[in-house]
Amino acid sequence: MSDVFTTALRAILDGLYGQSDSVQEAVYTPQGGDPILWRVFYEENTVMQPSAYSAEVWALGRTVKGILEDLGVNPQRGDSILVKGCTYTVKESISENNGRAVRLVIS
């Protein structure tokens, strides 16, 4: 059962699909699992901030953000996602909005 926030986010994704290049249909494939069609916000030039005490340089990267309920599985590092004809590997999964949405760092 979706709450008000999830319903609103789904309406935004559906409303922008086909009108904005930032909303894409993606195919998420968990390791050893079946592919799942998932509508996401896709960002190619996200400024990637190093986490914790990591000795990394800030850089540009790619992320996708979607509704966790629509995905139906908890994303894991190493899973794959096909967006705009390119297949990427999940590097990090970040829960957002109290677990309603998830942002994946992909490369």
C-alpha positions in Angstrom: 0.0 0.0 0.0 1.5 3.3 -1.1 1.6 6.4 1.1 1.0 9.9 -0.1 4.7 10.6 -0.7 5.1 7.5 -2.8 1.9 8.2 -4.8 3.1 11.8 -5.5 6.6 10.7 -6.6 5.1 8.0 -8.9 2.8 10.7 -10.4 5.8 13.0 -11.0 7.7 10.2 -12.7 4.8 9.2 -14.8 4.0 12.8 -15.7 7.6 13.6 -16.8 8.2 10.3 -18.7 8.4 11.1 -22.4 8.6 14.9 -21.7 12.0 15.0 -19.9 15.2 13.2 -20.7 15.8 12.9 -16.9 13.0 10.3 -16.5 13.8 7.0 -18.1 12.6 3.4 -18.3 15.3 1.2 -16.9 15.7 -2.5 -16.6 17.1 -3.5 -13.2 18.6 -6.9 -12.9 19.6 -8.3 -9.4 22.5 -10.8 -9.4 20.9 -14.2 -10.1 17.4 -12.6 -10.4 14.9 -11.7 -13.1 15.0 -8.3 -14.8 12.6 -5.7 -13.5 11.2 -2.7 -15.4 11.7 0.4 -13.3 11.0 4.1 -14.0 13.8 6.3 -12.7 15.2 9.8 -12.6 18.6 9.5 -14.4 21.4 12.0 -13.8 24.7 11.8 -15.8 26.6 14.6 -14.2 26.0 14.2 -10.5 28.8 15.6 -8.3 29.9 12.5 -6.3 31.0 13.4 -2.8 33.3 10.9 -1.1 31.7 9.1 1.8 33.0 9.2 5.4 36.8 9.4 5.6 37.5 8.1 2.1 40.5 9.6 0.3 38.7 10.2 -3.0 38.5 13.2 -5.1 35.1 14.7 -5.9 34.1 13.7 -9.4 31.2 13.6 -11.8 29.2 10.4 -11.9 25.9 8.8 -12.8 22.9 8.1 -10.5 19.4 6.8 -10.8 16.6 7.4 -8.3 13.4 5.5 -8.2 10.6 4.2 -5.9 11.9 1.3 -3.8 8.3 -0.2 -3.6 8.2 -0.3 -7.5 11.6 -2.1 -7.6 10.4 -4.8 -5.2 13.9 -5.8 -4.1 16.7 -4.2 -2.1 19.4 -3.1 -4.5 22.8 -4.5 -3.9 26.3 -3.6 -5.1 27.1 -5.5 -8.2 23.6 -5.6 -9.6 23.1 -4.2 -13.1 20.8 -1.6 -14.6 20.2 -0.8 -18.2 19.4 2.9 -18.9 19.3 4.6 -22.3 20.9 1.6 -24.0 23.9 1.3 -21.7 24.3 -1.3 -18.9 25.8 -0.1 -15.7 26.8 -1.7 -12.4 25.5 -0.6 -9.1 28.3 0.8 -6.9 26.3 2.1 -4.0 22.7 2.1 -2.8 21.5 5.1 -0.8 18.1 5.1 0.9 16.2 8.4 0.7 12.9 9.8 2.0 12.7 7.3 4.9 13.2 4.3 2.7 10.5 5.2 0.1 13.0 6.0 -2.6 16.5 4.8 -3.4 19.4 6.5 -5.2 21.9 4.2 -6.9 25.4 5.3 -7.8 26.2 3.5 -11.1 29.2 3.1 -13.4 
